[in-house]
């Protein structure tokens, strides 16, 4: 965080500084009462099931210099630090982040949204832009109405770039995040069916995603796969420049895409902005190549050379759980367990189809969440895709995932559903062998990484 005084923060959040020295300096923000440090402002958030005001006594004991509160419980009576009072601490946190961003307009911010691939794209983007200076990027899943403000406030005056994920699952959420982050450029990875339970239609999802580039200034730009069904819709909706990317199409293109040993994917990067370059991504799948193209396009627009983009993409460190390869007793395990929706499931199955292995291809899948009335049909369609993608054995976990097995009824090999992770792992231990390939994937709530842990 760029250091700010208590008085400045009180003005940012439209709050009252009711205790403390106005000139006291705050260097960072925390919402976790267990880890508050000196020089931090503790923000006491309230939720449906928690109220951090109950822990202000612990914060006082941890010598925090100041707190942001909406009410004053007795536990603050002995507190000698600064107290800023607001009507709503979440609104205060968001206002603080928005004003912090306004005070650092020299930082070039790229907002990243999409139905899937946000985190991988963020990893690629950060790696590319680091060729031009320090980057403040989203950590973990801090991409919502609480996480984004914390990400913004975690930056410093040294950051040349901000690469911030902006997620949503209800209408209107992207607009709020864009107001906080004030992006100079936008990236839309894909418009699919994730969160369709709450959004109802893909058209509504597209309109929600388009609200990010709609918030970009006229001299900014939006990067998006040109083959996306809603590319024209977004282009017609927003005022900023559109930059299309794709396989043999768009202003930034990938050619000659091949999978190579060690789980890498190679392709020729070309664009209208500069020279061509060979890229060797340290991950599998054409969908990962697309994420690399999105990052490359932003890099080109920022004046980074094709050679530097290639070097950065080829050596990027990816966030865990995204088609990460592990070898367990000679079995290649593709850990894509972080999350899942119909589009990302299909992309992962495509990656499996492209693999050449000496043994069998095994899909170990959990359910997909937030599909609403589409849950039954989408799981059955996923089962059909498992068959079409050449999977030899299907293993699913939990009752909700059993619909995948029903869709895969024509699978020639084993097609099994287990009640829990332990039973699935026990079966796999006895039935997979060196040379086999296992894809492990499911929604976050399915916790499919437990299967990998048990196999290990």
C-alpha positions as CSV (number, residue, x, y, z in Angstrom):
1,X,0.0,0.0,0.0
2,X,1.1,3.5,-0.7
3,X,1.5,5.0,2.8
4,X,-1.5,7.2,3.8
5,X,-2.4,9.1,7.0
6,X,-5.4,8.3,9.2
7,X,-6.9,11.6,8.1
8,X,-6.4,10.8,4.4
9,X,-8.0,7.4,4.9
10,X,-10.9,8.9,6.8
11,X,-11.5,11.2,3.9
12,X,-11.3,8.4,1.4
13,X,-13.9,6.3,3.2
14,X,-16.2,9.2,4.2
15,X,-15.7,8.3,7.8
16,X,-15.1,10.0,11.1
17,X,-11.7,9.9,12.8
18,X,-12.9,9.6,16.4
19,X,-9.6,8.7,18.0
20,X,-5.9,8.8,17.0
21,X,-3.5,11.3,15.6
22,X,-4.5,12.5,12.1
23,X,-0.9,12.3,10.9
24,X,-0.3,8.7,11.9
25,X,0.8,6.7,8.9
26,X,-0.8,3.4,7.7
27,X,1.3,1.2,5.5
28,X,-1.1,-1.8,4.9
29,X,-4.5,-3.2,5.5
30,X,-5.7,-6.4,7.1
31,X,-9.1,-8.1,7.5
32,X,-7.7,-11.0,9.6
33,X,-7.8,-10.2,13.3
34,X,-5.3,-13.1,14.0
35,X,-2.4,-11.5,12.0
36,X,-2.7,-7.8,12.5
37,X,0.7,-6.0,12.6
38,X,2.0,-2.6,13.7
39,X,1.4,0.0,11.0
40,X,-1.7,-1.9,9.7
41,X,-5.3,-0.7,9.5
42,X,-7.6,-3.5,10.6
43,X,-11.0,-3.5,8.7
44,X,-13.7,-5.1,10.8
45,X,-15.9,-6.7,8.2
46,X,-19.4,-8.1,8.8
47,X,-20.9,-11.0,6.9
48,X,-23.9,-13.3,7.1
49,X,-22.2,-15.6,9.5
50,X,-19.4,-13.5,11.1
51,X,-18.7,-10.1,12.6
52,X,-15.1,-9.1,13.0
53,X,-16.1,-6.5,15.5
54,X,-16.2,-9.3,18.0
55,X,-12.4,-9.7,17.7
56,X,-11.4,-6.1,18.2
57,X,-10.1,-7.0,21.7
58,X,-7.6,-9.3,20.0
59,X,-6.6,-6.6,17.5
60,X,-6.0,-4.1,20.4
61,X,-3.7,-6.7,22.0
62,X,-1.8,-7.0,18.7
63,X,-0.9,-3.2,18.8
64,X,-2.6,-2.4,15.6
65,X,-2.3,1.4,15.0
66,X,-5.8,1.8,13.8
67,X,-9.2,0.1,13.1
68,X,-12.0,0.8,10.7
69,X,-15.3,0.0,12.3
70,X,-19.0,0.6,12.0
71,X,-19.8,0.3,15.7
72,X,-17.8,0.5,18.9
73,X,-18.1,-2.5,21.2
74,X,-16.8,-2.4,24.7
75,X,-13.7,-4.3,23.7
76,X,-12.2,-1.0,22.2
77,X,-12.4,0.9,25.5
78,X,-8.7,0.2,26.3
79,X,-7.6,0.6,22.7
80,X,-5.2,3.6,22.3
81,X,-4.8,3.4,18.5
82,X,-6.7,5.2,15.8
83,X,-10.4,4.6,15.2
84,X,-12.2,5.5,12.0
85,X,-16.0,4.9,12.0
86,X,-18.1,4.4,8.9
87,X,-21.6,3.2,8.2
88,X,-20.4,0.1,6.4
89,X,-16.9,-1.3,6.6
90,X,-17.1,-3.2,3.4
91,X,-18.1,-0.1,1.5
92,X,-15.3,1.7,3.4
93,X,-12.8,-0.9,2.2
94,X,-13.9,-0.6,-1.4
95,X,-13.8,3.2,-1.2
96,X,-10.3,3.1,0.3
97,X,-9.1,0.8,-2.6
98,X,-10.8,3.0,-5.2
99,X,-9.1,6.2,-3.9
100,X,-5.8,4.4,-3.5
101,X,-6.0,3.5,-7.2
102,X,-6.8,7.1,-8.1
103,X,-3.8,8.3,-6.2
104,X,-1.6,6.0,-8.3
105,X,-2.8,6.6,-11.9
106,X,0.8,6.1,-13.3
107,X,0.2,2.4,-12.7
108,X,-1.2,0.6,-15.8
109,X,-4.0,-1.7,-14.8
110,X,-5.2,-4.7,-16.7
111,X,-8.5,-6.2,-15.6
112,X,-9.0,-9.9,-16.4
113,X,-12.3,-11.6,-16.5
114,X,-13.9,-14.6,-18.2
115,X,-15.8,-17.8,-17.7
116,X,-12.6,-19.8,-17.3
117,X,-8.8,-19.3,-17.6
118,X,-8.6,-16.1,-15.5
119,X,-5.9,-17.3,-13.2
120,X,-3.7,-18.9,-15.9
121,X,-4.1,-15.8,-18.0
122,X,-3.1,-13.6,-15.0
123,X,0.0,-15.8,-14.6
124,X,1.0,-15.3,-18.2
125,X,0.2,-11.6,-18.2
126,X,2.2,-10.9,-15.0
127,X,5.2,-12.8,-16.5
128,X,5.1,-10.8,-19.7
129,X,4.6,-7.4,-18.1
130,X,7.4,-8.0,-15.6
131,X,9.7,-7.5,-18.6
132,X,8.7,-3.8,-18.3
133,X,8.5,-3.4,-14.6
134,X,7.1,-4.6,-11.2
135,X,3.6,-6.1,-11.2
136,X,1.0,-6.2,-8.5
137,X,-1.2,-9.2,-9.3
138,X,-4.1,-11.0,-7.8
139,X,-3.1,-13.7,-5.3
140,X,-5.1,-16.8,-4.7
141,X,-8.9,-16.2,-5.3
142,X,-8.9,-12.6,-4.2
143,X,-11.0,-11.5,-7.2
144,X,-14.3,-10.5,-5.7
145,X,-15.8,-7.5,-3.9
146,X,-13.6,-8.1,-0.9
147,X,-10.5,-9.7,-2.6
148,X,-10.0,-7.1,-5.3
149,X,-9.9,-4.1,-2.8
150,X,-7.3,-6.1,-0.7
151,X,-5.3,-6.8,-3.9
152,X,-5.4,-3.1,-4.9
153,X,-4.3,-2.0,-1.4
154,X,-1.4,-4.6,-1.4
155,X,0.4,-2.7,-4.1
156,X,3.1,0.0,-3.8
157,X,4.3,3.1,-5.6
158,X,6.9,0.9,-7.2
159,X,4.4,-1.2,-9.2
160,X,4.4,-0.3,-12.9
161,X,1.5,-2.6,-13.6
162,X,-1.6,-4.1,-11.9
163,X,-2.9,-7.4,-13.2
164,X,-6.2,-7.9,-11.4
165,X,-8.7,-10.7,-11.8
166,X,-12.3,-9.7,-11.6
167,X,-14.7,-12.6,-11.0
168,X,-18.5,-12.7,-10.7
169,X,-21.4,-15.0,-10.2
170,X,-24.3,-12.5,-10.0
171,X,-25.4,-9.6,-12.2
172,X,-23.8,-6.2,-11.6
173,X,-20.7,-7.4,-9.8
174,X,-18.2,-6.7,-12.6
175,X,-19.3,-3.1,-12.8
176,X,-18.5,-2.6,-9.1
177,X,-15.1,-4.2,-9.5
178,X,-14.3,-2.1,-12.5
179,X,-15.2,1.0,-10.6
180,X,-12.7,0.0,-7.9
181,X,-9.9,-1.0,-10.2
182,X,-10.4,1.6,-12.9
183,X,-8.6,-0.5,-15.6
184,X,-6.6,0.9,-18.5
185,X,-7.1,-2.3,-20.4
186,X,-9.3,-5.4,-20.2
187,X,-8.9,-9.0,-21.1
188,X,-11.8,-11.4,-21.6
189,X,-10.6,-15.0,-21.7
190,X,-13.8,-16.6,-22.8
191,X,-17.6,-16.2,-22.4
192,X,-19.1,-19.6,-21.5
193,X,-21.5,-21.1,-19.1
194,X,-19.8,-20.7,-15.7
195,X,-22.3,-19.2,-13.1
196,X,-25.2,-19.7,-15.4
197,X,-27.3,-20.7,-12.4
198,X,-27.5,-17.1,-11.3
199,X,-27.0,-15.4,-14.7
200,X,-29.6,-17.6,-16.5
201,X,-28.3,-17.2,-20.1
202,X,-24.9,-16.9,-21.9
203,X,-26.2,-13.5,-23.3
204,X,-26.5,-12.2,-19.7
205,X,-23.0,-13.5,-19.0
206,X,-21.6,-11.8,-22.1
207,X,-23.3,-8.5,-21.0
208,X,-21.8,-8.8,-17.6
209,X,-18.3,-9.5,-18.9
210,X,-18.6,-6.7,-21.4
211,X,-19.0,-4.2,-18.5
212,X,-15.3,-4.5,-17.8
213,X,-14.0,-3.2,-21.2
214,X,-16.9,-0.7,-21.1
215,X,-15.2,0.8,-18.1
216,X,-11.9,1.2,-20.0
217,X,-11.0,4.7,-21.3
218,X,-11.3,5.5,-25.0
219,X,-7.5,5.3,-25.4
220,X,-7.4,1.8,-23.7
221,X,-8.1,-1.5,-25.3
222,X,-9.7,-4.9,-24.8
223,X,-8.1,-8.2,-25.8
224,X,-10.3,-11.2,-26.5
225,X,-10.3,-14.4,-28.5
226,X,-11.6,-13.5,-31.9
227,X,-13.3,-16.9,-32.3
228,X,-15.4,-16.4,-29.2
229,X,-19.1,-16.5,-29.9
230,X,-19.6,-13.1,-28.3
231,X,-16.6,-11.2,-29.8
232,X,-18.8,-9.1,-32.1
233,X,-21.2,-8.4,-29.3
234,X,-18.4,-7.1,-27.0
235,X,-16.9,-5.1,-29.9
236,X,-20.3,-3.5,-30.7
237,X,-20.9,-2.8,-27.0
238,X,-17.6,-1.0,-25.9
239,X,-15.9,2.2,-27.1
240,X,-12.3,1.2,-26.6
241,X,-10.1,-0.6,-29.2
242,X,-10.7,-4.3,-29.6
243,X,-7.7,-6.6,-30.2
244,X,-8.5,-10.1,-31.4
245,X,-6.3,-13.1,-30.9
246,X,-6.6,-16.7,-32.1
247,X,-5.3,-19.7,-34.0
248,X,-4.4,-18.4,-37.5
249,X,-6.8,-15.5,-36.9
250,X,-6.7,-12.1,-35.2
251,X,-4.1,-9.5,-34.7
252,X,-2.0,-11.8,-32.5
253,X,-1.9,-15.4,-33.7
254,X,-0.6,-18.9,-32.9
255,X,0.6,-21.2,-35.6
256,X,2.0,-24.7,-35.7
257,X,0.8,-25.7,-32.3
258,X,2.3,-29.0,-31.1
259,X,2.5,-30.8,-27.7
260,X,6.0,-32.0,-26.8
261,X,7.5,-34.1,-24.1
262,X,7.5,-32.9,-20.5
263,X,4.0,-31.5,-20.7
264,X,5.0,-28.4,-22.8
265,X,3.2,-26.9,-25.8
266,X,5.1,-25.1,-28.5
267,X,3.8,-22.7,-31.1
268,X,4.8,-19.9,-33.4
269,X,3.7,-16.5,-32.1
270,X,3.0,-13.8,-34.8
271,X,1.4,-10.4,-34.8
272,X,0.8,-7.2,-36.7
273,X,2.8,-5.5,-33.9
274,X,6.2,-7.0,-34.3
275,X,8.4,-9.9,-35.1
276,X,7.5,-13.6,-34.9
277,X,8.9,-15.8,-32.1
278,X,8.8,-19.4,-31.0
279,X,7.1,-20.0,-27.7
280,X,7.3,-23.1,-25.5
281,X,4.7,-23.0,-22.8
282,X,5.4,-25.1,-19.7
283,X,1.8,-26.4,-19.7
284,X,-0.5,-28.5,-21.9
285,X,-3.5,-27.6,-24.0
286,X,-4.7,-25.3,-26.8
287,X,-6.7,-23.3,-24.2
288,X,-3.4,-22.5,-22.5
289,X,-2.0,-21.3,-25.8
290,X,-5.0,-19.0,-26.1
291,X,-4.3,-17.6,-22.6
292,X,-0.7,-17.1,-23.7
293,X,-1.9,-15.2,-26.8
294,X,-4.0,-12.9,-24.7
295,X,-1.0,-12.0,-22.5
296,X,1.2,-11.6,-25.6
297,X,-1.3,-9.1,-27.1
298,X,-1.2,-6.9,-24.0
299,X,2.6,-7.2,-24.1
300,X,2.8,-6.1,-27.7
301,X,0.5,-3.2,-27.0
302,X,2.8,-2.1,-24.2
303,X,5.8,-2.1,-26.5
304,X,7.4,-5.4,-25.3
305,X,9.3,-7.3,-28.0
306,X,8.3,-10.7,-29.3
307,X,11.6,-12.1,-28.1
308,X,10.9,-10.9,-24.5
309,X,7.3,-12.1,-24.6
310,X,8.5,-15.6,-25.8
311,X,11.1,-15.8,-23.1
312,X,8.7,-14.8,-20.4
313,X,5.9,-17.1,-21.5
314,X,8.3,-20.0,-21.8
315,X,9.5,-19.7,-18.2
316,X,6.3,-18.7,-16.5
317,X,5.5,-20.2,-13.0
318,X,1.8,-21.3,-13.0
319,X,-0.6,-21.3,-10.1
320,X,-1.2,-24.8,-8.8
321,X,-4.1,-27.0,-9.8
322,X,-4.1,-25.9,-13.5
323,X,-3.2,-28.9,-15.6
324,X,-0.1,-29.3,-13.4
325,X,1.8,-32.5,-14.1
326,X,2.9,-34.8,-11.3
327,X,4.4,-38.3,-11.5
328,X,3.1,-40.7,-8.9
329,X,4.6,-44.2,-9.1
330,X,5.2,-43.8,-12.8
331,X,1.6,-42.6,-13.4
332,X,1.3,-39.1,-15.0
333,X,-1.3,-37.1,-13.0
334,X,-2.7,-33.9,-14.5
335,X,-3.9,-31.8,-11.6
336,X,-6.6,-29.5,-12.8
337,X,-8.5,-29.7,-9.6
338,X,-8.8,-26.0,-8.7
339,X,-12.2,-25.5,-10.4
340,X,-14.5,-26.7,-13.2
341,X,-17.3,-25.7,-15.5
342,X,-18.5,-27.2,-18.8
343,X,-16.0,-25.2,-20.9
344,X,-12.9,-25.8,-18.8
345,X,-13.8,-29.5,-18.6
346,X,-13.9,-29.7,-22.3
347,X,-10.6,-27.9,-22.6
348,X,-8.9,-30.3,-20.2
349,X,-10.4,-33.3,-22.0
350,X,-9.0,-31.9,-25.3
351,X,-5.6,-31.7,-23.7
352,X,-5.9,-35.4,-22.6
353,X,-6.9,-36.4,-26.2
354,X,-3.8,-34.8,-27.6
355,X,-1.5,-36.7,-25.3
356,X,0.4,-39.8,-26.5
357,X,0.8,-42.3,-23.7
358,X,1.9,-45.9,-23.4
359,X,-0.9,-46.8,-21.0
360,X,-4.5,-45.8,-20.4
361,X,-6.2,-42.4,-20.2
362,X,-8.2,-42.1,-17.0
363,X,-10.6,-39.2,-16.2
364,X,-11.2,-38.7,-12.4
365,X,-13.9,-36.1,-12.2
366,X,-16.1,-34.4,-9.6
367,X,-19.3,-32.4,-10.1
368,X,-19.6,-29.0,-11.6
369,X,-21.3,-26.3,-9.5
370,X,-23.5,-23.2,-10.2
371,X,-25.3,-24.7,-13.2
372,X,-28.8,-24.4,-11.8
373,X,-31.4,-25.9,-14.0
374,X,-28.7,-27.0,-16.5
375,X,-26.9,-29.2,-14.0
376,X,-28.4,-32.5,-15.1
377,X,-28.0,-31.9,-18.8
378,X,-24.5,-30.5,-18.6
379,X,-23.2,-33.4,-16.6
380,X,-24.6,-35.9,-19.0
381,X,-23.1,-34.0,-21.9
382,X,-19.8,-34.1,-20.1
383,X,-20.1,-37.8,-20.0
384,X,-20.6,-38.0,-23.8
385,X,-17.5,-35.8,-24.2
386,X,-15.5,-38.1,-22.1
387,X,-16.3,-40.9,-24.6
388,X,-15.6,-38.7,-27.6
389,X,-12.2,-37.6,-26.3
390,X,-10.9,-41.1,-26.1
391,X,-10.8,-41.7,-22.4
392,X,-10.4,-45.3,-21.4
393,X,-11.6,-45.2,-17.8
394,X,-14.0,-42.8,-16.1
395,X,-14.0,-42.5,-12.3
396,X,-16.3,-40.0,-10.6
397,X,-16.8,-39.0,-7.0
398,X,-20.1,-38.2,-5.3
399,X,-23.8,-38.5,-6.2
400,X,-23.9,-35.3,-8.2
401,X,-21.1,-36.5,-10.4
402,X,-22.8,-39.8,-11.2
403,X,-24.7,-38.1,-14.0
404,X,-21.4,-37.9,-15.8
405,X,-21.3,-41.7,-15.7
406,X,-24.8,-41.9,-17.2
407,X,-23.7,-39.7,-20.1
408,X,-20.7,-41.9,-20.6
409,X,-22.8,-45.1,-20.7
410,X,-21.2,-46.1,-24.1
411,X,-17.6,-46.0,-22.7
412,X,-15.8,-49.2,-23.6
413,X,-13.7,-49.2,-20.5
414,X,-14.5,-49.0,-16.8
415,X,-17.2,-46.4,-15.9
416,X,-17.4,-46.1,-12.1
417,X,-18.8,-43.8,-9.5
418,X,-17.6,-43.7,-5.8
419,X,-19.2,-42.1,-2.8
420,X,-16.1,-40.4,-1.6
421,X,-12.5,-39.5,-2.4
422,X,-11.1,-42.3,-0.3
423,X,-12.9,-45.1,-2.2
424,X,-12.0,-43.6,-5.5
425,X,-8.3,-43.4,-4.5
426,X,-8.4,-47.0,-3.2
427,X,-9.7,-48.2,-6.6
428,X,-7.1,-46.1,-8.5
429,X,-4.2,-47.5,-6.4
430,X,-5.2,-51.0,-7.5
431,X,-6.0,-50.3,-11.1
432,X,-3.6,-47.8,-12.6
433,X,0.0,-48.5,-13.6
434,X,3.1,-46.8,-14.8
435,X,2.4,-45.3,-18.3
436,X,-1.2,-44.3,-17.5
437,X,-2.4,-40.7,-17.6
438,X,-4.9,-39.4,-15.0
439,X,-6.8,-36.2,-15.4
440,X,-8.2,-35.0,-12.0
441,X,-10.8,-32.2,-12.2
442,X,-13.9,-30.9,-10.5
443,X,-15.5,-27.8,-9.1
444,X,-13.8,-26.2,-6.0
445,X,-16.5,-27.6,-3.7
446,X,-15.8,-31.1,-5.1
447,X,-12.2,-30.9,-3.6
448,X,-10.8,-33.4,-6.1
449,X,-7.2,-32.6,-5.0
450,X,-8.0,-35.0,-2.1
451,X,-7.7,-37.9,-4.6
452,X,-4.2,-36.8,-5.6
453,X,-3.2,-36.4,-1.9
454,X,-4.5,-39.9,-1.2
455,X,-2.7,-41.4,-4.2
456,X,0.6,-39.7,-3.1
